[in-house]
Amino acid sequence: MRAGTQSPYDSGMGRAKEYADIEPLAIQAERDGLLLRCANEPQRRLMDRHSMAGRLMQVAVGMYCQKEFWERLSYYERGLSMIRTVAAEHPDWVMGYVSAAWLWGLTESLYLHRAVHVVRADNSRTRNGWNVTFHHARDIDVRQRHGILVTDLVCTVFDCARSLSFGEGLAIADAAMRMYRLTREQLERYCESHARCKGIAAARKVIRFADPLSENGGESKVRALILDWGFRRPRLQVTMVDPVNGRKRRVDFFWETDDGRIIILELDGREKYENPTMTGGRDAISVILDEKDRETNLALSRKVTIVRTTIREIFERPWDLKKKLMLAGAPMGDK
């Protein structure tokens, strides 16, 4: 929703009057699931003043809302509100790249979504704005998600694979294969029919390693690091049998070395200990203790080495994970 024009008031009382004029717009935008969006530089300066005063919150360049509204939204709803705000003003625009991936439910990485990505025909004249990035394509196969025009699934994955980092592109491709049963063959055909596009080598790399067995974006990003470091491609979600009680459990990453040893890598996250669907109703301490028992039992064979990592580690200290895998003897190279 567009904000109003710049107010002439300069005093504190005048700025309060300015906000009294803007507040109804902010409230109506919230009801519609939208944000306030500036149309020009004077409006942006006006909104910035209210943002610095704590009356509004800037969530992207030129996009604002009341803080309480933003904090109520999930990560997915936050990205969706940005896209809906642009789409409400331009319902004929087709969302692409990361914005399309968001609408398809393939990512919730808000740091990737600093601008809304729009795909236009080659002959259209457009230039990027504060919060909109335009891309041009010869032909656009259009679908609809959440009432918004969006590039089709295969195109969306391809565009993300060729424009994002290996880890981010892999996470989106994995999700598309897992959620929509998109096949590697479909992606390969699309890739080869668009072989002259910029970033084709990056897209081919993502498609080669994409795997629907990856359960979340964190696992995909860890796998991308593993592959970039030159380790052998791990097997995913392998079922292991507890040698003590015979219970079965799946592990995130699995290698078997040439001499018969087994290396397991587990990615820990808060959800594993807090999400009721994953804890079976147990509290976090019970989950951790049960996990330690399983690890101890698996290691009794003397052929199993278990390595653990976290999302925080892979973002802040990825070299620590690399060293752990090297010390554990994770195999290098393809096999």
VEXLUMGU-49865 format. One record per residue (C-alpha): residue in one letter; chain; x negated, y negated, z. Coordinates in Angstrom, 2 decimals, padded with zeros to 5 digits. Each point is the difference from the previous one (the first is absolute). Layout:
(site "a","A",(X,Y,Z))
...
***
This chain:
(site "m","A",(000.00,000.00,000.00))
(site "r","A",(-001.41,-003.37,-000.98))
(site "a","A",(-000.78,-002.49,002.72))
(site "g","A",(001.25,-003.57,-000.06))
(site "t","A",(-001.89,-003.05,-001.21))
(site "q","A",(-002.62,-001.81,002.03))
(site "s","A",(001.33,-002.10,002.87))
(site "p","A",(-001.11,-003.62,000.50))
(site "y","A",(-000.24,000.42,003.78))
(site "d","A",(-003.46,-000.17,001.60))
(site "s","A",(000.75,-000.25,003.73))
(site "g","A",(000.55,002.99,002.30))
(site "m","A",(003.71,-000.81,000.12))
(site "g","A",(000.02,-000.28,-003.78))
(site "r","A",(-001.61,003.39,-000.36))
(site "a","A",(002.59,001.49,002.32))
(site "k","A",(002.64,-001.50,-002.32))
(site "e","A",(-001.84,001.55,-002.94))
(site "y","A",(000.22,003.40,001.65))
(site "a","A",(003.67,-000.50,000.83))
(site "d","A",(000.53,-000.31,-003.75))
(site "i","A",(-002.10,003.08,-000.78))
(site "e","A",(001.21,002.31,002.78))
(site "p","A",(003.39,000.81,-001.62))
(site "l","A",(-001.85,000.97,-003.19))
(site "a","A",(-002.30,002.28,001.99))
(site "i","A",(002.94,001.63,001.79))
(site "q","A",(001.89,000.58,-003.25))
(site "a","A",(-003.13,001.42,-001.62))
(site "e","A",(-000.37,002.45,002.90))
(site "r","A",(003.60,001.15,-000.42))
(site "d","A",(-000.76,000.73,-003.64))
(site "g","A",(-003.27,001.74,000.84))
(site "l","A",(-001.98,-002.80,-001.66))
(site "l","A",(-002.74,-002.48,000.85))
(site "l","A",(-000.29,-003.75,-000.54))
(site "r","A",(-002.08,-000.60,-003.12))
(site "c","A",(-001.54,-003.33,-000.99))
(site "a","A",(000.52,-001.38,-003.49))
(site "n","A",(-002.72,-002.66,000.08))
(site "e","A",(-002.92,-001.44,001.97))
(site "p","A",(002.06,-002.52,002.06))
(site "q","A",(002.26,002.82,001.16))
(site "r","A",(-003.02,002.13,000.90))
(site "r","A",(-001.49,-002.82,002.09))
(site "l","A",(003.34,-000.43,001.75))
(site "m","A",(000.20,003.72,000.80))
(site "d","A",(-003.63,000.04,001.13))
(site "r","A",(000.75,-002.73,002.53))
(site "h","A",(002.83,002.04,001.49))
(site "s","A",(-002.18,003.08,-000.08))
(site "m","A",(-002.76,-001.77,001.97))
(site "a","A",(002.64,-001.22,002.47))
(site "g","A",(001.16,003.59,000.54))
(site "r","A",(003.47,-000.52,-001.46))
(site "l","A",(-000.67,002.16,-003.05))
(site "m","A",(-002.46,002.74,-000.87))
(site "q","A",(-001.93,000.13,-003.26))
(site "v","A",(000.03,003.63,-001.18))
(site "a","A",(-001.56,-000.61,-003.42))
(site "v","A",(-001.13,-003.06,-001.91))
(site "g","A",(003.16,-002.04,-000.55))
(site "m","A",(002.27,002.44,001.90))
(site "y","A",(001.36,-000.67,003.49))
(site "c","A",(002.52,001.25,002.54))
(site "q","A",(000.76,-000.22,003.69))
(site "k","A",(-002.42,002.07,002.08))
(site "e","A",(002.73,002.01,001.74))
(site "f","A",(001.38,001.14,-003.36))
(site "w","A",(-003.39,001.19,-001.27))
(site "e","A",(-000.79,001.89,003.19))
(site "r","A",(003.27,001.94,-000.24))
(site "l","A",(-000.90,001.35,-003.44))
(site "s","A",(-001.90,003.20,-000.67))
(site "y","A",(-003.09,-000.18,-002.22))
(site "y","A",(002.07,001.29,-002.90))
(site "e","A",(002.76,-002.57,000.59))
(site "r","A",(-002.58,-002.80,000.09))
(site "g","A",(-001.32,000.83,-003.45))
(site "l","A",(003.53,000.51,-001.26))
(site "s","A",(001.07,-003.44,001.25))
(site "m","A",(-002.81,-001.61,-002.03))
(site "i","A",(001.06,001.82,-003.15))
(site "r","A",(003.71,-000.71,000.55))
(site "t","A",(-000.72,-003.71,000.47))
(site "v","A",(-001.62,-000.24,-003.44))
(site "a","A",(002.55,002.31,-001.64))
(site "a","A",(002.92,-002.02,001.40))
(site "e","A",(-001.28,-003.06,-001.88))
(site "h","A",(-000.97,001.95,-003.13))
(site "p","A",(002.22,003.10,-000.32))
(site "d","A",(-001.27,000.63,-003.54))
(site "w","A",(-003.62,000.40,001.11))
(site "v","A",(-001.43,003.53,000.07))
(site "m","A",(-002.10,000.89,003.04))
(site "g","A",(-003.20,001.90,-000.70))
(site "y","A",(-003.29,001.22,001.46))
(site "v","A",(-000.04,-000.05,003.84))
(site "s","A",(003.46,-001.62,000.17))
(site "a","A",(001.44,002.82,-002.11))
(site "a","A",(-001.79,002.55,002.18))
(site "w","A",(001.61,-001.67,003.01))
(site "l","A",(003.47,000.26,-001.51))
(site "w","A",(-000.62,003.68,-000.85))
(site "g","A",(-001.00,000.56,003.64))
(site "l","A",(-003.57,001.01,-000.87))
(site "t","A",(-001.84,-002.40,002.33))
(site "e","A",(000.46,-002.08,003.14))
(site "s","A",(-003.47,-001.59,-000.07))
(site "l","A",(001.05,-003.61,000.50))
(site "y","A",(-003.55,-001.31,-000.46))
(site "l","A",(000.27,001.06,-003.66))
(site "h","A",(003.13,-002.07,-000.46))
(site "r","A",(-001.19,-003.58,000.39))
(site "a","A",(001.90,-000.91,-003.18))
(site "v","A",(002.99,001.42,-001.85))
(site "h","A",(-001.06,001.64,-003.27))
(site "v","A",(002.15,-000.56,-003.09))
(site "v","A",(-000.41,001.65,-003.43))
(site "r","A",(000.97,-002.03,-003.07))
(site "a","A",(-000.02,000.57,-003.76))
(site "d","A",(-003.13,-001.07,-001.90))
(site "n","A",(001.65,-002.96,-001.68))
(site "s","A",(001.19,-001.65,003.22))
(site "r","A",(-001.92,-003.02,001.30))
(site "t","A",(-000.50,000.19,003.73))
(site "r","A",(-002.60,-000.98,002.55))
(site "n","A",(-000.60,001.30,003.48))
(site "g","A",(001.49,-001.91,002.92))
(site "w","A",(-000.69,-000.06,003.74))
(site "n","A",(001.78,003.27,000.63))
(site "v","A",(000.63,001.49,-003.45))
(site "t","A",(-002.53,001.76,-002.23))
(site "f","A",(000.98,000.67,-003.61))
(site "h","A",(-001.16,002.91,-002.13))
(site "h","A",(000.68,000.47,-003.70))
(site "a","A",(000.96,003.22,-001.79))
(site "r","A",(001.02,000.87,-003.53))
(site "d","A",(002.85,002.26,001.01))
(site "i","A",(001.70,000.29,003.37))
(site "d","A",(002.08,003.02,000.98))
(site "v","A",(002.32,-001.52,002.60))
(site "r","A",(001.79,001.66,002.91))
(site "q","A",(001.89,-001.41,002.97))
(site "r","A",(-000.81,000.42,003.70))
(site "h","A",(001.82,-001.79,002.83))
(site "g","A",(001.88,-001.92,-002.69))
(site "i","A",(-003.28,-001.40,-001.39))
(site "l","A",(-001.54,000.62,-003.42))
(site "v","A",(-003.21,002.00,000.24))
(site "t","A",(-002.45,001.84,-002.27))
(site "d","A",(000.62,003.73,-000.29))
(site "l","A",(-001.77,002.38,002.37))
(site "v","A",(-002.77,001.25,-002.31))
(site "c","A",(-000.88,-003.52,-001.15))
(site "t","A",(-000.03,-001.21,003.60))
(site "v","A",(-002.44,002.70,001.11))
(site "f","A",(-002.22,-000.58,-003.05))
(site "d","A",(-000.14,-003.78,000.53))
(site "c","A",(-000.85,000.40,003.69))
(site "a","A",(-002.61,002.68,-000.74))
(site "r","A",(-001.83,-002.27,-002.44))
(site "s","A",(000.20,-003.21,002.03))
(site "l","A",(-000.50,001.04,003.63))
(site "s","A",(-002.88,001.59,001.86))
(site "f","A",(-000.39,003.77,-000.35))
(site "g","A",(001.44,000.62,003.46))
(site "e","A",(003.04,-002.25,-000.43))
(site "g","A",(000.71,001.32,-003.50))
(site "l","A",(-000.36,003.59,001.18))
(site "a","A",(002.42,-000.61,002.88))
(site "i","A",(002.65,-001.27,-002.42))
(site "a","A",(-000.54,002.84,-002.49))
(site "d","A",(000.12,002.61,002.78))
(site "a","A",(003.25,-001.49,001.30))
(site "a","A",(001.62,000.02,-003.46))
(site "m","A",(-000.90,003.67,-000.48))
(site "r","A",(001.19,000.90,003.50))
(site "m","A",(003.24,-002.01,000.04))
(site "y","A",(001.16,000.21,-003.62))
(site "r","A",(-001.79,003.15,-001.21))
(site "l","A",(-001.84,-002.02,-002.59))
(site "t","A",(-002.49,002.33,-001.69))
(site "r","A",(-003.63,-000.49,-000.90))
(site "e","A",(000.89,000.84,-003.61))
(site "q","A",(002.51,-002.87,-000.14))
(site "l","A",(-002.60,-002.40,001.31))
(site "e","A",(-002.69,001.30,-002.37))
(site "r","A",(002.28,-000.39,-003.03))
(site "y","A",(000.86,-003.57,000.96))
(site "c","A",(-003.64,-000.76,000.70))
(site "e","A",(-001.16,001.24,-003.41))
(site "s","A",(002.77,-001.88,-001.80))
(site "h","A",(-001.28,-003.18,001.70))
(site "a","A",(-003.69,000.81,-000.31))
(site "r","A",(-000.92,-003.52,-001.15))
(site "c","A",(001.33,-001.64,003.16))
(site "k","A",(-002.38,-001.72,002.39))
(site "g","A",(-001.01,002.24,002.90))
(site "i","A",(000.60,003.27,-001.85))
(site "a","A",(-003.04,001.69,001.61))
(site "a","A",(001.33,-000.80,003.48))
(site "a","A",(003.44,001.33,-000.96))
(site "r","A",(-001.48,003.26,-001.30))
(site "k","A",(-001.94,000.48,003.22))
(site "v","A",(003.13,-000.46,002.13))
(site "i","A",(002.03,002.36,-002.17))
(site "r","A",(-002.72,002.65,000.11))
(site "f","A",(-000.01,000.14,003.80))
(site "a","A",(003.68,-000.76,000.80))
(site "d","A",(001.60,002.66,002.20))
(site "p","A",(003.59,000.30,001.28))
(site "l","A",(-001.23,001.91,003.08))
(site "s","A",(-001.36,-003.22,001.47))
(site "e","A",(002.56,-000.86,002.68))
(site "n","A",(-000.58,-003.75,000.35))
(site "g","A",(-002.00,-002.94,-001.26))
(site "g","A",(-002.58,000.34,002.75))
(site "e","A",(-000.91,003.52,-001.10))
(site "s","A",(-000.26,-001.20,-003.61))
(site "k","A",(-002.41,-002.78,000.95))
(site "v","A",(-002.15,002.39,002.05))
(site "r","A",(-000.13,002.38,-002.96))
(site "a","A",(-001.09,-002.83,-002.31))
(site "l","A",(-002.93,-000.76,002.32))
(site "i","A",(-000.93,003.68,000.17))
(site "l","A",(-000.07,000.27,-003.79))
(site "d","A",(-001.88,-003.27,-000.51))
(site "w","A",(-002.66,001.19,002.46))
(site "g","A",(-000.57,003.07,-002.14))
(site "f","A",(001.48,002.65,002.28))
(site "r","A",(001.74,002.96,-001.56))
(site "r","A",(003.72,-000.46,-000.58))
(site "p","A",(001.75,001.25,003.17))
(site "r","A",(003.06,002.23,000.05))
(site "l","A",(003.00,-001.66,001.61))
(site "q","A",(002.49,001.25,002.60))
(site "v","A",(-001.57,003.45,000.30))
(site "t","A",(001.69,002.32,002.52))
(site "m","A",(-002.31,001.34,002.72))
(site "v","A",(000.83,002.81,002.44))
(site "d","A",(-000.89,-000.48,003.67))
(site "p","A",(-002.22,003.01,000.85))
(site "v","A",(001.25,000.05,003.62))
(site "n","A",(003.79,-000.15,-000.32))
(site "g","A",(000.57,000.52,-003.73))
(site "r","A",(001.83,-003.30,-000.46))
(site "k","A",(-000.28,-001.75,-003.34))
(site "r","A",(-000.91,-003.64,-000.52))
(site "r","A",(-000.90,-002.15,-002.97))
(site "v","A",(-003.15,-002.06,-000.18))
(site "d","A",(-000.40,-003.23,-001.97))
(site "f","A",(-003.26,000.76,-001.87))
(site "f","A",(-001.73,003.36,-000.41))
(site "w","A",(-003.32,001.13,-001.45))
(site "e","A",(-001.59,003.43,-000.13))
(site "t","A",(-003.75,-000.16,-000.47))
(site "d","A",(-002.04,002.32,-002.18))
(site "d","A",(-001.17,001.92,003.08))
(site "g","A",(003.56,000.54,001.28))
(site "r","A",(000.26,-002.76,002.61))
(site "i","A",(003.21,-002.05,000.25))
(site "i","A",(000.03,-003.79,000.40))
(site "i","A",(003.27,-001.65,001.04))
(site "l","A",(000.67,-003.75,-000.02))
(site "e","A",(003.02,-001.36,001.85))
(site "l","A",(001.35,-003.55,-000.34))
(site "d","A",(001.49,-001.29,003.23))
(site "g","A",(002.62,-002.72,000.14))
(site "r","A",(002.45,-001.36,002.55))
(site "e","A",(002.92,001.58,-001.87))
(site "k","A",(-001.38,003.47,000.64))
(site "y","A",(000.38,-000.65,003.74))
(site "e","A",(003.07,-002.28,000.08))
(site "n","A",(002.37,001.02,-002.82))
(site "p","A",(002.63,002.39,001.50))
(site "t","A",(000.29,001.89,-003.30))
(site "m","A",(-003.72,000.84,000.28))
(site "t","A",(-000.30,000.52,003.77))
(site "g","A",(002.98,002.33,000.39))
(site "g","A",(001.25,-002.07,002.94))
(site "r","A",(-003.26,000.30,001.96))
(site "d","A",(-001.79,-002.99,001.50))
(site "a","A",(-003.30,-001.20,-001.44))
(site "i","A",(-002.12,001.62,002.74))
(site "s","A",(001.60,003.40,-000.61))
(site "v","A",(-000.62,-000.33,-003.74))
(site "i","A",(-003.67,-000.89,000.56))
(site "l","A",(-000.55,002.88,002.45))
(site "d","A",(001.66,002.50,-002.35))
(site "e","A",(-002.17,-001.27,-002.83))
(site "k","A",(-003.17,000.43,002.07))
(site "d","A",(001.02,003.58,000.83))
(site "r","A",(000.51,000.80,-003.69))
(site "e","A",(-003.35,-001.51,-000.93))
(site "t","A",(-001.80,001.90,002.74))
(site "n","A",(001.60,003.25,-001.14))
(site "l","A",(-000.86,-000.57,-003.66))
(site "a","A",(-003.61,-000.76,000.92))
(site "l","A",(-000.36,003.31,001.87))
(site "s","A",(-000.82,001.74,-003.28))
(site "r","A",(-003.26,-002.00,-000.08))
(site "k","A",(000.59,-000.54,-003.71))
(site "v","A",(002.32,-002.98,000.37))
(site "t","A",(-001.11,-003.63,000.45))
(site "i","A",(002.69,-002.63,000.61))
(site "v","A",(-000.57,-003.68,-000.78))
(site "r","A",(002.45,-002.74,000.96))
(site "t","A",(000.49,-003.51,-001.35))
(site "t","A",(002.51,-002.84,000.32))
(site "i","A",(001.44,-002.66,-002.28))
(site "r","A",(-001.89,-002.61,002.01))
(site "e","A",(-003.29,001.82,-000.59))
(site "i","A",(000.45,000.29,-003.76))
(site "f","A",(000.74,-003.73,-000.29))
(site "e","A",(-002.55,-001.33,002.50))
(site "r","A",(-002.79,002.63,000.16))
(site "p","A",(000.33,002.38,-002.96))
(site "w","A",(-003.73,000.80,000.13))
(site "d","A",(000.64,001.71,003.36))
(site "l","A",(002.33,002.47,-001.70))
(site "k","A",(-002.53,000.61,-002.75))
(site "k","A",(-002.68,000.80,002.58))
(site "k","A",(002.37,002.33,001.88))
(site "l","A",(000.72,001.97,-003.17))
(site "m","A",(-003.69,000.22,-000.87))
(site "l","A",(-000.88,001.23,003.51))
(site "a","A",(002.85,002.51,-000.16))
(site "g","A",(-001.37,001.34,-003.28))
(site "a","A",(002.95,-000.85,-002.25))
(site "p","A",(-000.97,001.24,-003.49))
(site "m","A",(-001.06,-002.44,-002.68))
(site "g","A",(000.89,-000.05,-003.70))
(site "d","A",(002.70,001.67,-002.09))
(site "k","A",(000.73,003.68,000.04))
***
